């Protein structure tokens, strides 16, 4: 049974494209460890990564915490994370469990750091923050961090990306009534919600950047891994086919077979209990 505040529509939105997600999405940057450990004041004994997906943000901590637990409600994403864990002999500190953001499978006061990477906007914030506060020890740190999309590249391609995202969202709105669509909270409101929870003695936003290698295939794959586009494709609709083809051609023309360093900007909203 899915507890109140964890929408089945939000969870089901990510069914079936765990492989694409894991292949193309950015891994969490090492700066996350540096920043959160600095605010904590020591190496964490327990890190919990909520809405961990395929574990891209969980494996980051394998050498930097006593134990790490990735918590994910979607069975396809969780299955991919568990498969990766079985193939990584150096990840003994990590475990993955199915769970929900406002009913965390953690003891009260047990976690030093709790993170949400690219995921907090899919969680009902009030009940989620209440349970995060329950699980954090005094002085523990919560951080929700997200990429800025699209990744920095070139004006025409970034405009095409934004148009694709808007077209996918508009098409979904025309096909599905509000009650059948997944609900996403705006990331710009994350800090205000953390502050409004009253659970944290200190809050702030931090902006940082990371460089990752990217070729045309990955840039297109990152775009097509976005939830709205995937939702349209899962419906079997061809409405985006022409725009996807034009976008792909523009990206391939820009990269010309090269692998380039692409800037990824992050915004982290954190609270210290």
Order of alpha helices (4+ residues) and beta strands (2+ residues): alpha-alpha-alpha-beta-beta-alpha-beta-beta-alpha-beta-alpha-alpha-beta-alpha-alpha-alpha-beta
